[in-house]
Amino acid sequence: MLTSKLTSKAQTTVPKEVRRILALAPGDVMAYEIQEGRVVLRKAAPIDLDYVRALQSTLLEWNSPEDADAYNDL
């Protein structure tokens, strides 16, 4: 089992073995998932902002009051 200590600023060091296994590097984003009292730590996938921006404009057609009413029961 690997451990690390929480500082007074709620910070911790990710152990070297965890960084190696997850291929973590400075600037990487980590995701925490809480499952039944446990936390699963994983490397988060980078977000392709250009893709998200392009996708966002295509979804505006589904953002009308009529659409909200049509999909309320789903």
C-alpha positions, 0 to 999 in steps of 0.5 A: 500500500502506498501512502502520502500525507495531507498538508495544512493546505489540503495538498499531498504528493502523489507517490512516485510509483502512482505517477509512474503507473498513471504516466503523470507529468507536471500539468496533467489533470487527475480525476477523482471518482468516489465509489462506496466510500473509496476514491479512485484516482485516474489520469483525466483525458485532455479536453479538445476545446476546438472539438467542444466549441464546434460541437456546441454550435450544433446543439443549439437547435435542441435548446428551445422551450418546445424541446424541453417539453418534448424531452421532460419525460425521458 
